[in-house]
Amino acid sequence: MVFLFISILLSIATIIFLHSKIRIEILNFKFYSNKTNHINKNYKFIIQLIIFNKIRAVNIEINKNAIEKLNLKGKFEKTKLKFIENNVKIDSNIIKNISKLQFKTNYLNLDINLGTENSVYTSLLVPIISGIISYILSKNSYNEKSIYYKVEPIYYNQNIFNIQLSGIFEIKMIHIINIIYILNRKKGVKNNERTSNRRSYDYSYE
């Protein structure tokens, strides 16, 4: 009886999981590399867990005041120091697999201003970035009429990166778990390889 009850619960949880998605809404986010206060004050991030495309199971709002209360900046600095002390390197496979994460957007307002110390580099980077954005959106947008983006060059002979972003992005939970599974599996394989190498190295002295 207990086994049947657990099986039913797992089945229900699996169905809910397969029909869940994360929705991230970004409102009025602005970043200016050439200003003292790089990020504006009135931005907002809304993170929601949506079940069956209708039910909002979780709703989290993040703004500047919330981040300051949580002291995320201080935590980030500690994490960064620990990262450097442990000499941890980012595996290219992590970036490669994360880039495969599928998302959808039904609204995007993106404005990018880019400049480098070399005007030739600026002229090359702008169409490349614009092309990459266009390619990604062509595969991940619901409605092209609600999608707007612009990438413009700035010729000031200095490194400048300004971005203004508002948008809604949706990611299915099954895709997130799949990426986590792939990364953990590859991490386990690497750990086994290191253990095997160490053992062969130790016995070579016998």
Steps between C-alpha positions, in 0.01 A plus 500: 500500500779741593686413181186572293453834676863599435470393136190716454674800658805454278278470192315821588829680570640380166193622309520841671873517433460419129241775465687769696714788385693792642396845382745786547373852441755782482368854534696815422851362557778739396877461519751774416869417507604866480300622801580488872173325578510230236148367564182706527290497818149423372553164331309187598536126444194278541560123521199269482443127501209430264315166508283387207559844335250661738568443870763724661644282774788735586537874450823676602570869438856628512595868490785720621364526855455122531855436380641751750306337787630157409855639471548305177791721404697399811415133447612529138835646606556212746410245235734667253788493748435134581486429127842661449657338809394152388631572151179367345484515122179521299470197276420582138246216508299690761469803271427275204217316676350810657490658154273211396241601758179565306291804583209683345413868504180679403624849582841665469621858497879506473725798429879457494766767448851369449838664455866398518832681491535393139234623256569208265425249776183689584386487137558124496347418839168679446377292202634179659307559826193608306517184289535275806198662667296468180591131466411420864169686483402334173501166683360611834232766447124448498395825335735703281275809530580524873875468447717809467877528522763745387880489511674830428871592490660775709817651357665667803830304485426341837343180627129561557214256548149627574188284503130561561286189534140406564362160410323179593682167475365151563701182560349154544603322817579182307771689307656637819513157665639346183791748494568441873501125441745529208737723698493273808559193285803659333629616838471143631689363201782752553524416871527130417772573245699699758467222759613243246799712400604552861488129576712409198746772601524372859559137403770592250745532791447147633 
